[in-house]
């Protein structure tokens, strides 16, 4: 489900950014799920790390383009 959502977001952003209006839009998101014994702080930290990883990839792809 998360992959479908990300795929949809990326498609919509790609179409939006294809417009020649000198405006670039991006979204970075991270998600993590816990099952069993876990600490909420660990799950939040993992989601945060994943968001920053996505943000870095997005930024790199704009620079490389």
N, C-alpha and C positions, 0 to 999 in steps of 0.2 A: 504494500500500500504506500509506504513512504517513497519507494522508487518511482511509483506511478505519479505521485504528487510532484516529485522533483522533475520528472520528465515533462510534465505539463507546465510547470513553472519555467523551465528552460526553453521550451518551445514558445511560450507566450513572450518571454523576454527577448528571445531571438527575433521574433516578428516585430516587437516594439523597437528594438535597436536597429532593425533594418531600415527604418525610416531615416531619411536624410535631414535630421533636425539638430544635429550636434549635441544631442542629449543621450547619455548612456545610462541605462538603468541596470541594476543588479540586485540580487537577493542572495544572502548567504544564510544557511540554516544548518543546524546540527541536531541530531536526535539520538537518544539512547534509551534503552528499556532495561528494566531489571526484573529478574525472575528468581525468587527465592531470597536468600539472605544477601542484602546489599545495603549500603548506606546511601541515602538520598544525595549527600554531598558528592559521593563518588560518581553517581549517575549524572548529576549536573555538570561535574567537571569533564566527564567524557563527552557530553553533548556540546559543551563549550569548546573543547578541543576540536571536535569534528566541524563546528561552525567556522572556526578560524582556519582549519585546513581547507575548507571549501572557499573561504574568502581569499586565501592565498592563491589557490588554483585559478579562481576567477580573475584576479588581478594579473597573474602571470599570463593568462590567455589573452588579455587585452593588450599587454605590453608586447607579446610575441606576434600579435596580429599586424 
